[in-house]
Amino acid sequence: MNHALTEQEIEALSPFRFACHADSSSFSFPATDLLRTDKLNGILLAIQKRLETPDLKVAASLLMKRYGFYAVINMYTMSVLNKKIYSPIENITFQDSGKTGWIPNIVYKDFSVVPLKSDRVKRREEVCRGTFAEHLYPVIESLSVETGLSKLIMWENIAIYLFWLYENLLEQYKDANEAETIQSDFHYLLVQAPGSIFGKLAENPLGYYYTEKIYVPAQDKQVRIRETCCFSYKISTNNNFCGGCPRICKMKG
């Protein structure tokens, strides 16, 4: 039986840009428009204008970085709340939050959930297939065709936020009952899940990017250096490099 997220669960998801109410007064678009050839170019042009990027390829990469939080929301709901959130592409809208740098909220019009009680291994596969193969994969394909952006970049844009999520959860819940489930889910995403869970892929697209962190003197901390560049440094409003940028994290410590 489906149930709506509780107020406490909504609050827990809010740091991941989750929202359940759209505001039509600001720039927004349904995720399904990213699959429409008559809509996609206009959306990318609007994002390019807001971020002041040099071209649509950079705009597409930064869109997919923000899209990574959709996967974070779904995986947090699965691993911590032990529930499956209703998340087909038809249910999702991107809504400008008003924050500098176009940081959109991800609106779930229907925010119902189903508890993952019995046969959790099967349910986990359903959650992941729905999140990746049925939703993110076609968006990545669409953006790649429209802009020529490498699919490898887009998959890593998603992967980095999943690594961030699970590493933080494993630290937060290391002494809690949830620790085993969280570790199992993370291992599944990185190692066990076949390429078909993520779309028409021969191999799992996430595990490749889970490399060892190394010490970067410039940041004075351990950093997992990206395999691809997301082009964040090309945003003219800030010219910032991301923490794991392969262009600047050259020293192996």
C-alpha positions, -999 to +999 in steps of 0.1 A: +000+000+000+013+035-009+017+061+018+027+098+015+061+108+030+057+120+066+067+155+075+098+141+093+108+122+061+103+153+040+125+173+063+152+145+061+151+147+023+151+185+020+189+189+022+190+170-010+169+196-028+137+175-025+105+194-028+069+184-031+053+217-042+061+236-074+060+274-077+050+284-112+063+319-107+099+310-114+118+291-141+108+254-141+103+225-165+090+190-163+117+164-166+098+148-195+107+179-216+143+168-216+132+139-239+114+162-263+134+175-293+111+205-295+117+215-258+152+204-249+172+231-268+151+259-252+157+244-217+195+242-222+195+278-236+177+290-204+202+272-182+231+285-203+219+320-198+215+316-160+249+300-155+266+321-183+282+290-198+300+293-232+279+266-249+251+241-245+275+212-238+286+228-206+250+237-197+241+200-202+269+188-179+259+212-151+223+202-155+232+166-150+253+174-119+222+189-104+202+159-116+225+138-095+204+147-065+175+129-080+195+097-076+205+108-041+169+113-030+159+079-043+188+061-028+185+078+006+148+069+007+157+033-001+187+029+022+177+050+052+139+052+051+137+017+037+110+028+012+106+032-025+096+067-036+074+072-066+099+086-091+092+080-128+102+108-151+066+120-154+065+127-117+095+151-116+098+188-122+128+210-119+121+243-101+145+272-097+152+277-060+163+313-064+198+305-052+228+319-070+241+296-097+208+279-107+205+253-080+170+238-087+147+220-064+136+186-076+098+185-072+080+151-068+044+159-077+033+126-061+055+120-031+040+086-022+062+058-009+060+020-006+077+003+024+105-022+014+096-049+038+096-083+022+120-095-005+142-064-001+168-076-026+142-077-054+127-044-043+161-028-043+166-039-079+133-023-088+142+010-072+176+011-089+162+001-123+135+027-120+160+054-110+187+047-136+176+026-165+141+039-168+148+076-159+184+088-159+196+067-189+171+082-214+179+117-202+216+111-206+210+097-241+189+128-250+215+153-237+243+135-255+225+135-288+216+172-285+249+185-274+276+159-280+285+158-243+302+126-233+280+101-215+310+092-193+310+128-179+273+126-171+275+092-154+304+105-132+283+136-124+258+113-109+283+089-093+301+116-073+270+125-054+262+089-047+297+084-033+292+115-012+259+103+001+269+068+010+302+077+025+285+102+048+257+077+057+283+050+066+300+074+089+267+087+104+252+053+109+283+033+116+271+022+151+234+020+141+211-008+130+209+007+095+247+004+089+245-031+074+217-022+050+235+010+039+267-009+032+249-036+013+231-011-009+263+008-016+281-024-025+252-033-048+254+000-066+292-002-071+298-039-077+268-062-079+244-042-101+248-052-138+248-027-166+212-035-174+201-019-141+214+014-155+201+012-191+213-005-223+248-008-209+272-038-209+288-027-176+280-009-144+288+028-151+294+038-114+320+015-100+347+026-124+347+061-108+351+049-072+388+054-069+410+058-039+412+093-024+446+109-024+460+138-004+459+170-023+482+197-007+463+226-022+432+215-003+450+199+026+427+169+026+421+135+010+403+139-024+388+115-049+400+129-082+375+128-110+382+108-141+364+133-163+359+171-161+324+184-155+333+219-168+322+237-136+352+260-140+335+274-172+307+290-153+316+327-158+298+338-127+323+320-104+351+303-123+354+277-095+369+243-100+351+214-083+369+198-054+380+167-074+388+185-106+413+165-126+427+197-141+441+210-108+444+179-086+477+168-101+499+162-071+496+127-057+508+138-022 
